[in-house]
Amino acid sequence: MMTLSIKTTLLSATILAGLTSAASAATYMRGNSGNPETLDQHKTSTTVEAHILRDLYEGLVIYNEKAEVVPGVAEEWEVTDDGLVYTFKLREDAQWSNGDPVTAGDFVFSLRRIMTPETGAKYANILYPIQNAEAINKGEVEPSELGAKALDDKTLEITLAQATPFFIELLTHQTGLPLHPGTVEAHGADFVQPGNMVSNGAYTLSENILNNKVVLTKNPNFHDAANVAIDQVNFLPFEDRATCVRAWEAGEVHSCDDLPAEDLERLKSAHGDATRITPYLGTYYYALNHEDEVLADPEVRQALSMAIDREFLADEIFTNMIAAESFVPPGIGNYSVGSPETEYFGMSMLDREDKAAEILAAKGISPDSPVTIEIMYNASENHKNVATAIGDMWANLGVNVEYNVRDISAHYAHLRDRGDFDVARAGWIGDYSDPQNFLFMVESDNDGFNYARYNNPEYDGLMDQAAAETDLDKRAALLQQAEGLFMRDLPFIPLLYYTSMNLVSPKLSGHESNIQDVHPTRFISLSE
């Protein structure tokens, strides 16, 4: 079991002390897996922030409670036969929280801002299918040249560089959310602060207190406010999953969005249907720094991957996850050929360990001549247990493991800002059901998510070819070739495929299990 740090213990005590007094019949006390690093939709990257932003803003399209793509601000849209031009008709009653109408120009402003290099949006490349987006983001073209324009206040036209089969679903992501231009221009980076923020979703931002809570209140100007049942939602940060469980069992929290794996059997037995475990479109992995002296050798990376007993991690630590043999998870859309097979996954674990030891011994690494590698992970009992188990597995090969633990926001900021590391824990949840959303992460120019510093022109070329291919079967074959290079070169070691784990009070209705694990508060009701 993970021993809580003093910081985590004090944080948990602070949260729990304020829960009972803060709760009311109209307030949804919602456990969240950490503090948001930012509420600027152009600078976010984690599900912690996505849960909050999904309540604050509404995009052109949204996910409903079943993770189905449904109209948002856009009530309808048309696509030209060549798949290049999308024309969105915005609903007449879409308003900002200050009463201003939501216009097509607001979306143009937002799309230009995320592509402007000075914004520093690490996730800008998710919108590269839009005409000139990549060139603008690289400082080669002015933002005014972006393929997005307002035909009138309620008609938005977006032109793509090439046909993109998943473009509509891509717009469900927070990078496609609009901004209120006047507020951003008046407050700059401080537009995200309570009192400054103007949002267009079901809720507005009332408080954002680090290590305590993010408070959202119902937006009376939201076009569907009459059907929003919950008046206030308090997002409470619980990096220690067990603390959220204790608060839930005490009736002080209505839901937890992740659970301690070692407690799952008890929770299922004690609480039945309230414990919800659902297949989830995501991969738990370790990133390897290709600029590190030891890890720069691809054979060393393969040996380290080979020696990891993923079945042990899935069965003994997480208990509800699946051993991963590829980076792209099974069941993903638009991948008719599926992931390539990696030969050593067909070997017994003992044979894999022997082969890994043989490879490293040839490199001069053995228990008699060890090397030291640091594993960095964000604070969580499950992540600690995984890191400790892998450290034990690698110790048999002559790899001494040291550990570096950070809170979730500092951990991912360190990775995105290209801080130094050897091996780092990370996870990726698909933003849309397409293998490109996993494989794009290690393209050489993806500074925000290519933590490994992977640089392979052949890989980039295959991804470029796939992006230009409109035949889905041919495109799938190109992506499979790219994933074959990925599994050969191992920028990331895939470890497990995710399942989502939620603890949901019977007082909540509309909290539907789905493969994307999205639960917009506007579709949820709370009964006392």
C-alpha positions as CSV (number, residue, x, y, z in Angstrom):
1,M,0.0,0.0,0.0
2,M,1.1,3.5,-0.6
3,T,2.1,5.5,2.4
4,L,0.6,9.0,2.2
5,S,3.0,11.9,2.2
6,I,2.5,14.7,4.8
7,K,1.4,17.0,2.0
8,T,-1.3,14.6,0.8
9,T,-2.5,13.8,4.3
10,L,-2.9,17.5,5.1
11,L,-4.6,18.1,1.8
12,S,-7.1,15.3,2.4
13,A,-7.8,16.5,5.9
14,T,-8.5,20.0,4.6
15,I,-10.9,18.7,2.0
16,L,-12.8,16.4,4.3
17,A,-13.1,19.1,7.0
18,G,-15.0,21.4,4.6
19,L,-17.2,18.8,2.9
20,T,-20.1,18.5,5.3
21,S,-20.6,22.2,5.8
22,A,-20.3,22.9,2.0
23,A,-22.8,20.2,0.9
24,S,-26.5,21.0,0.2
25,A,-29.3,19.4,-1.6
26,A,-28.5,21.3,-4.8
27,T,-24.7,20.8,-4.6
28,Y,-23.0,17.9,-6.3
29,M,-19.8,17.0,-4.4
30,R,-17.7,15.6,-7.2
31,G,-14.3,13.9,-6.6
32,N,-11.7,14.7,-9.2
33,S,-8.3,13.0,-9.5
34,G,-6.2,16.1,-8.8
35,N,-5.9,19.9,-9.0
36,P,-6.3,21.5,-12.5
37,E,-3.1,23.0,-13.7
38,T,-5.0,25.5,-15.7
39,L,-8.6,26.3,-16.8
40,D,-7.4,27.8,-20.1
41,Q,-8.8,25.3,-22.7
42,H,-5.9,26.0,-25.0
43,K,-3.3,24.9,-22.5
44,T,-4.9,21.9,-20.9
45,S,-4.1,18.2,-21.4
46,T,-5.5,16.1,-18.6
47,T,-8.8,14.6,-17.8
48,V,-8.8,16.4,-14.5
49,E,-9.2,19.7,-16.4
50,A,-11.4,18.2,-19.1
51,H,-14.1,17.3,-16.5
52,I,-14.3,20.9,-15.3
53,L,-14.1,22.5,-18.8
54,R,-16.9,20.2,-20.0
55,D,-19.2,21.9,-17.5
56,L,-18.0,25.4,-18.1
57,Y,-18.1,25.6,-21.9
58,E,-20.1,24.2,-24.8
59,G,-18.4,23.5,-28.1
60,L,-19.9,23.2,-31.6
61,V,-20.7,19.5,-30.7
62,I,-20.6,17.7,-27.4
63,Y,-20.6,14.3,-25.8
64,N,-23.9,13.5,-24.1
65,E,-24.2,11.2,-21.0
66,K,-23.6,8.1,-23.2
67,A,-20.5,9.6,-24.9
68,E,-22.5,10.1,-28.1
69,V,-21.7,13.1,-30.3
70,V,-24.7,15.4,-30.3
71,P,-25.3,19.1,-31.3
72,G,-23.9,21.7,-28.9
73,V,-23.7,25.4,-30.0
74,A,-24.1,24.1,-33.6
75,E,-27.7,22.9,-34.1
76,E,-26.8,21.5,-37.5
77,W,-24.0,21.3,-40.1
78,E,-23.3,20.3,-43.7
79,V,-20.2,18.8,-45.2
80,T,-19.2,19.1,-48.9
81,D,-18.9,15.9,-50.9
82,D,-15.1,16.1,-50.8
83,G,-15.1,16.2,-47.0
84,L,-13.2,19.5,-46.9
85,V,-15.7,22.2,-46.0
86,Y,-17.9,22.1,-42.9
87,T,-20.7,24.7,-42.5
88,F,-22.1,25.0,-39.0
89,K,-25.4,26.7,-38.2
90,L,-25.3,28.1,-34.6
91,R,-28.4,28.0,-32.4
92,E,-30.0,31.4,-32.0
93,D,-30.3,31.1,-28.2
94,A,-26.6,30.4,-27.5
95,Q,-25.4,33.0,-25.0
96,W,-22.4,33.7,-22.9
97,S,-22.8,33.9,-19.1
98,N,-22.8,37.7,-19.3
99,G,-25.7,37.7,-21.7
100,D,-23.7,38.3,-24.9
101,P,-24.8,36.1,-27.9
102,V,-22.4,33.3,-28.9
103,T,-21.3,34.1,-32.5
104,A,-19.4,32.4,-35.2
105,G,-16.8,35.1,-34.8
106,D,-16.2,33.8,-31.2
107,F,-15.2,30.4,-32.6
108,V,-12.9,32.0,-35.2
109,F,-11.2,34.1,-32.5
110,S,-10.7,30.9,-30.4
111,L,-9.4,28.8,-33.2
112,R,-6.9,31.5,-34.2
113,R,-5.8,31.9,-30.6
114,I,-5.0,28.3,-30.1
115,M,-2.9,28.3,-33.3
116,T,-1.0,31.5,-32.5
117,P,2.5,30.5,-31.4
118,E,2.6,33.0,-28.6
119,T,-0.4,31.2,-26.9
120,G,1.9,28.3,-26.3
121,A,-0.8,25.7,-26.7
122,K,0.8,22.3,-26.3
123,Y,-2.2,20.6,-27.8
124,A,-2.7,22.8,-30.8
125,N,-1.8,20.0,-33.2
126,I,-5.1,18.2,-32.5
127,L,-6.6,20.9,-34.7
128,Y,-4.0,20.6,-37.5
129,P,-6.6,19.2,-39.9
130,I,-7.9,22.8,-40.3
131,Q,-6.4,24.5,-43.4
132,N,-3.2,26.4,-42.5
133,A,-3.4,25.5,-38.9
134,E,0.0,23.8,-38.7
135,A,1.7,26.6,-40.6
136,I,0.2,29.2,-38.3
137,N,1.2,27.3,-35.2
138,K,4.8,27.1,-36.5
139,G,4.9,30.9,-37.2
140,E,5.0,30.5,-41.0
141,V,1.6,32.0,-41.7
142,E,-0.6,34.7,-40.1
143,P,-3.5,33.6,-37.9
144,S,-5.9,35.4,-40.2
145,E,-5.1,32.7,-42.9
146,L,-6.7,30.0,-40.8
147,G,-9.4,28.0,-42.6
148,A,-12.2,29.2,-40.3
149,K,-14.5,32.2,-41.0
150,A,-17.8,33.6,-39.9
151,L,-20.2,33.8,-42.9
152,D,-22.5,35.7,-40.5
153,D,-23.0,35.8,-36.8
154,K,-24.7,32.4,-36.7
155,T,-22.9,30.6,-39.6
156,L,-19.3,29.2,-39.2
157,E,-17.4,27.7,-42.1
158,I,-14.3,25.5,-41.4
159,T,-12.2,24.4,-44.3
160,L,-9.8,21.4,-43.8
161,A,-6.4,20.8,-45.4
162,Q,-7.5,17.3,-46.3
163,A,-10.5,15.2,-45.6
164,T,-10.5,14.0,-41.9
165,P,-13.0,11.2,-41.2
166,F,-13.1,11.9,-37.4
167,F,-13.3,15.7,-37.5
168,I,-16.7,16.1,-36.0
169,E,-15.8,13.9,-33.0
170,L,-12.5,15.8,-32.7
171,L,-14.5,18.9,-32.0
172,T,-15.8,17.4,-28.8
173,H,-12.3,18.0,-27.3
174,Q,-11.6,21.0,-25.1
175,T,-9.3,22.5,-27.7
176,G,-12.4,23.2,-29.8
177,L,-14.2,25.1,-27.0
178,P,-14.9,28.8,-27.6
179,L,-13.6,31.8,-25.7
180,H,-15.3,35.1,-25.0
181,P,-13.1,37.5,-27.0
182,G,-13.7,40.6,-25.0
183,T,-12.8,38.9,-21.7
184,V,-9.6,37.4,-23.1
185,E,-8.6,40.8,-24.5
186,A,-9.4,42.6,-21.3
187,H,-7.8,40.2,-18.8
188,G,-5.1,38.4,-20.8
189,A,-4.0,35.2,-19.0
190,D,-6.2,36.1,-16.0
191,F,-9.4,35.5,-18.0
192,V,-9.5,32.1,-16.2
193,Q,-10.0,33.7,-12.8
194,P,-13.3,33.7,-10.9
195,G,-15.0,37.0,-11.5
196,N,-13.2,37.4,-14.8
197,M,-14.2,34.2,-16.7
198,V,-17.2,34.4,-19.0
199,S,-18.3,30.9,-20.1
200,N,-21.1,29.6,-22.4
201,G,-21.7,26.2,-20.8
202,A,-24.2,25.0,-18.2
203,Y,-22.0,26.4,-15.4
204,T,-19.9,29.4,-14.5
205,L,-16.8,29.6,-12.3
206,S,-17.3,30.8,-8.8
207,E,-14.2,29.7,-6.9
208,N,-10.9,28.0,-7.7
209,I,-9.0,27.3,-4.5
210,L,-5.8,25.3,-4.9
211,N,-5.8,22.0,-2.9
212,N,-9.4,22.6,-1.9
213,K,-12.1,22.9,-4.5
214,V,-13.3,24.3,-7.8
215,V,-16.8,25.6,-7.4
216,L,-19.2,26.0,-10.4
217,T,-22.7,27.4,-10.3
218,K,-25.5,27.1,-12.7
219,N,-25.5,29.5,-15.6
220,P,-28.9,31.1,-16.0
221,N,-28.1,32.2,-19.5
222,F,-27.3,28.7,-20.8
223,H,-29.7,27.9,-23.6
224,D,-30.8,24.6,-21.9
225,A,-30.7,25.9,-18.3
226,A,-34.3,24.7,-17.7
227,N,-33.1,21.1,-18.0
228,V,-30.0,21.5,-15.8
229,A,-31.0,20.0,-12.5
230,I,-27.9,20.6,-10.3
231,D,-27.4,24.2,-9.1
232,Q,-23.8,23.9,-7.9
233,V,-20.9,21.4,-8.5
234,N,-17.8,21.3,-6.3
235,F,-14.9,19.6,-7.9
236,L,-12.7,18.2,-5.1
237,P,-9.1,17.1,-5.7
238,F,-8.3,13.6,-4.5
239,E,-4.8,12.5,-5.7
240,D,-5.1,9.8,-3.0
241,R,-8.0,7.6,-4.3
242,A,-8.6,6.0,-0.9
243,T,-9.4,9.3,0.7
244,C,-12.1,9.9,-1.9
245,V,-13.5,6.5,-1.1
246,R,-13.6,7.2,2.6
247,A,-15.4,10.5,1.9
248,W,-17.9,8.8,-0.4
249,E,-18.6,6.1,2.2
250,A,-19.2,8.8,4.8
251,G,-21.8,10.5,2.5
252,E,-19.6,13.5,2.0
253,V,-18.8,13.0,-1.7
254,H,-21.3,11.9,-4.3
255,S,-18.8,10.4,-6.8
256,C,-15.1,9.4,-7.2
257,D,-13.6,9.3,-10.7
258,D,-10.9,6.8,-9.9
259,L,-10.5,4.1,-7.2
260,P,-7.6,2.3,-5.4
261,A,-7.2,-1.0,-7.2
262,E,-6.4,-2.9,-4.1
263,D,-9.9,-2.0,-2.7
264,L,-12.0,-2.9,-5.7
265,E,-13.1,-6.3,-4.5
266,R,-14.3,-4.9,-1.2
267,L,-16.0,-2.0,-2.9
268,K,-17.8,-4.3,-5.4
269,S,-18.9,-6.6,-2.5
270,A,-20.0,-3.7,-0.2
271,H,-21.6,-1.3,-2.7
272,G,-22.7,-3.4,-5.7
273,D,-23.8,-1.3,-8.7
274,A,-22.4,1.8,-7.2
275,T,-18.9,0.5,-8.1
276,R,-18.7,0.9,-11.8
277,I,-15.9,-0.6,-13.9
278,T,-16.1,0.0,-17.6
279,P,-13.9,-0.5,-20.6
280,Y,-12.0,2.7,-21.3
281,L,-10.2,3.9,-24.5
282,G,-6.8,4.5,-23.0
283,T,-3.3,3.1,-22.4
284,Y,-1.1,3.3,-19.2
285,Y,2.5,3.5,-20.3
286,Y,6.1,4.5,-19.4
287,A,7.9,7.1,-21.5
288,L,11.6,6.5,-22.1
289,N,13.9,9.4,-22.7
290,H,15.7,8.7,-25.9
291,E,18.3,11.3,-25.1
292,D,19.4,9.5,-22.0
293,E,22.8,7.8,-22.3
294,V,21.5,4.3,-21.4
295,L,18.1,4.5,-22.9
296,A,19.3,5.9,-26.2
297,D,20.0,2.2,-27.2
298,P,16.9,0.6,-28.8
299,E,18.0,-2.8,-27.7
300,V,18.2,-1.7,-24.1
301,R,14.6,-0.3,-24.4
302,Q,13.4,-3.6,-25.8
303,A,15.0,-5.6,-23.0
304,L,13.4,-3.4,-20.4
305,S,10.0,-3.8,-22.0
306,M,10.5,-7.6,-22.4
307,A,11.2,-8.1,-18.7
308,I,8.0,-6.5,-17.5
309,D,5.4,-8.9,-16.4
310,R,2.2,-7.1,-17.5
311,E,-0.1,-9.8,-16.3
312,F,1.2,-9.3,-12.8
313,L,0.6,-5.6,-13.0
314,A,-3.0,-6.2,-14.4
315,D,-3.9,-9.0,-12.0
316,E,-2.1,-8.1,-8.7
317,I,-1.9,-4.3,-8.7
318,F,-4.8,-2.9,-10.7
319,T,-6.9,-6.1,-10.8
320,N,-9.3,-4.7,-13.4
321,M,-6.9,-3.6,-16.2
322,I,-5.7,-5.5,-19.2
323,A,-2.1,-6.3,-20.1
324,A,-1.1,-4.2,-23.1
325,E,0.7,-5.6,-26.1
326,S,0.4,-2.5,-28.3
327,F,0.1,1.2,-27.7
328,V,-3.2,1.6,-29.5
329,P,-5.9,-0.1,-27.4
330,P,-8.2,-2.7,-28.8
331,G,-11.7,-1.8,-29.9
332,I,-10.7,1.5,-31.4
333,G,-12.5,2.8,-34.5
334,N,-11.1,3.1,-38.0
335,Y,-8.4,0.4,-37.5
336,S,-9.6,-2.5,-39.6
337,V,-6.2,-4.3,-39.6
338,G,-5.6,-3.8,-35.8
339,S,-2.3,-3.3,-34.0
340,P,0.8,-5.3,-35.2
341,E,2.0,-8.2,-33.2
342,T,5.3,-8.1,-31.2
343,E,7.1,-11.4,-31.2
344,Y,8.2,-11.5,-27.6
345,F,4.6,-11.3,-26.3
346,G,4.3,-14.9,-27.6
347,M,7.1,-16.1,-25.3
348,S,6.7,-17.3,-21.7
349,M,7.7,-14.8,-19.0
350,L,10.7,-16.8,-18.0
351,D,12.0,-16.9,-21.6
352,R,11.4,-13.2,-21.9
353,E,13.4,-12.5,-18.7
354,D,16.3,-14.7,-20.0
355,K,16.3,-13.0,-23.3
356,A,16.3,-9.5,-21.7
357,A,19.2,-10.5,-19.4
358,E,21.1,-11.8,-22.4
359,I,20.6,-8.5,-24.4
360,L,21.7,-6.3,-21.5
361,A,24.6,-8.5,-20.6
362,A,25.9,-8.0,-24.2
363,K,25.7,-4.2,-23.4
364,G,27.7,-4.7,-20.2
365,I,24.7,-4.4,-17.9
366,S,24.3,-7.1,-15.3
367,P,23.8,-7.5,-11.5
368,D,27.6,-7.4,-11.3
369,S,27.8,-4.3,-13.4
370,P,24.6,-2.4,-12.8
371,V,23.2,0.9,-14.1
372,T,20.9,3.2,-12.3
373,I,17.6,4.4,-13.9
374,E,15.1,6.8,-12.2
375,I,11.3,6.2,-12.6
376,M,9.3,9.3,-12.2
377,Y,5.6,9.1,-11.4
378,N,2.7,11.2,-10.1
379,A,1.6,10.6,-6.6
380,S,-0.9,7.7,-6.3
381,E,-0.8,4.4,-4.4
382,N,-1.4,2.5,-7.7
383,H,1.4,4.3,-9.5
384,K,3.8,3.6,-6.6
385,N,2.9,0.0,-6.6
386,V,3.5,-0.3,-10.4
387,A,6.9,1.5,-10.2
388,T,8.0,-0.6,-7.2
389,A,7.0,-3.9,-9.0
390,I,8.8,-2.8,-12.2
391,G,11.9,-1.8,-10.2
392,D,12.0,-5.3,-8.8
393,M,11.7,-6.9,-12.2
394,W,14.5,-4.7,-13.6
395,A,16.7,-5.4,-10.6
396,N,17.2,-8.9,-11.8
397,L,18.8,-7.6,-15.0
398,G,21.3,-5.3,-13.3
399,V,19.1,-2.1,-13.3
400,N,19.0,-0.3,-10.0
401,V,15.9,1.9,-9.8
402,E,15.4,5.1,-8.0
403,Y,12.1,7.0,-7.7
404,N,10.9,10.5,-8.1
405,V,7.4,11.4,-7.1
406,R,5.5,14.6,-7.9
407,D,1.9,15.7,-7.7
408,I,-0.1,15.3,-11.0
409,S,0.1,18.9,-12.2
410,A,3.9,19.2,-11.5
411,H,4.5,15.8,-13.0
412,Y,2.9,16.6,-16.4
413,A,4.2,20.1,-16.5
414,H,7.7,18.7,-16.1
415,L,7.2,16.3,-19.0
416,R,5.5,18.9,-21.3
417,D,8.2,21.4,-20.6
418,R,10.9,18.9,-21.6
419,G,12.3,18.6,-18.1
420,D,15.0,15.9,-17.6
421,F,14.0,12.4,-16.7
422,D,14.9,8.7,-17.4
423,V,11.6,6.8,-17.3
424,A,8.3,8.5,-16.6
425,R,4.8,7.1,-15.9
426,A,2.0,8.5,-18.1
427,G,-1.4,7.6,-19.4
428,W,-3.4,8.5,-22.5
429,I,-7.1,8.5,-22.8
430,G,-8.4,8.7,-26.4
431,D,-10.0,12.1,-27.2
432,Y,-11.7,10.4,-30.2
433,S,-11.9,6.8,-31.3
434,D,-9.2,6.7,-34.0
435,P,-5.6,5.3,-33.8
436,Q,-4.2,8.6,-35.0
437,N,-5.1,10.0,-31.6
438,F,-2.6,7.7,-30.0
439,L,0.1,7.5,-32.6
440,F,0.3,11.3,-33.2
441,M,1.8,11.7,-29.7
442,V,5.4,10.7,-30.8
443,E,5.6,12.6,-34.1
444,S,8.8,14.5,-33.9
445,D,7.2,17.9,-33.9
446,N,4.8,17.1,-31.1
447,D,6.6,19.0,-28.3
448,G,3.7,18.8,-26.0
449,F,3.3,15.0,-25.8
450,N,6.4,13.4,-27.4
451,Y,8.0,13.1,-23.9
452,A,10.5,10.5,-25.3
453,R,12.1,13.0,-27.8
454,Y,11.4,10.4,-30.4
455,N,12.6,11.5,-33.9
456,N,12.1,9.1,-36.7
457,P,11.5,10.6,-40.2
458,E,10.1,7.2,-41.4
459,Y,7.5,7.3,-38.7
460,D,6.6,10.9,-39.4
461,G,6.3,10.1,-43.1
462,L,3.9,7.2,-42.5
463,M,1.8,9.5,-40.3
464,D,1.8,12.2,-43.0
465,Q,0.7,9.6,-45.6
466,A,-2.1,8.3,-43.3
467,A,-3.3,11.9,-42.8
468,A,-3.6,12.4,-46.5
469,E,-5.3,9.0,-47.2
470,T,-9.1,9.1,-47.4
471,D,-9.6,5.3,-48.0
472,L,-10.0,4.0,-44.4
473,D,-8.6,0.6,-45.0
474,K,-5.5,1.9,-46.7
475,R,-5.2,4.5,-44.0
476,A,-5.4,1.8,-41.3
477,A,-2.6,-0.2,-43.0
478,L,-0.3,2.9,-42.9
479,L,-1.1,3.5,-39.3
480,Q,-0.3,-0.2,-38.5
481,Q,3.1,0.3,-40.2
482,A,3.7,3.3,-38.0
483,E,2.7,1.4,-34.9
484,G,5.1,-1.3,-35.9
485,L,7.9,1.2,-35.9
486,F,6.6,2.5,-32.5
487,M,6.8,-1.0,-31.0
488,R,10.3,-1.5,-32.5
489,D,11.7,1.8,-31.3
490,L,9.7,2.1,-28.0
491,P,9.4,5.8,-27.3
492,F,6.8,4.6,-24.8
493,I,6.5,1.1,-23.2
494,P,2.8,0.2,-23.2
495,L,1.9,-1.5,-20.0
496,L,-1.9,-1.7,-19.5
497,Y,-5.1,-0.9,-21.2
498,Y,-7.4,1.2,-19.0
499,T,-10.8,0.6,-17.6
500,S,-12.6,3.5,-15.9
501,M,-13.5,3.1,-12.2
502,N,-16.2,5.2,-10.7
503,L,-17.9,5.2,-7.3
504,V,-21.4,6.7,-7.9
505,S,-23.9,7.5,-5.2
506,P,-27.4,6.1,-5.7
507,K,-28.6,9.7,-5.2
508,L,-27.1,10.5,-8.7
509,S,-29.1,9.9,-11.8
510,G,-27.8,10.3,-15.3
511,H,-24.2,9.4,-14.5
512,E,-23.9,6.8,-17.3
513,S,-21.0,4.5,-17.8
514,N,-19.3,4.9,-21.2
515,I,-16.1,4.2,-23.0
516,Q,-14.9,7.8,-22.9
517,D,-15.7,8.1,-19.2
518,V,-17.4,11.5,-19.7
519,H,-20.1,12.6,-17.3
520,P,-21.2,16.2,-18.0
521,T,-23.0,17.5,-14.9
522,R,-25.7,19.1,-17.0
523,F,-27.1,15.6,-17.7
524,I,-27.0,14.5,-14.0
525,S,-29.5,15.0,-11.3
526,L,-29.1,14.7,-7.5
527,S,-31.8,13.4,-5.2
528,E,-31.7,13.6,-1.4
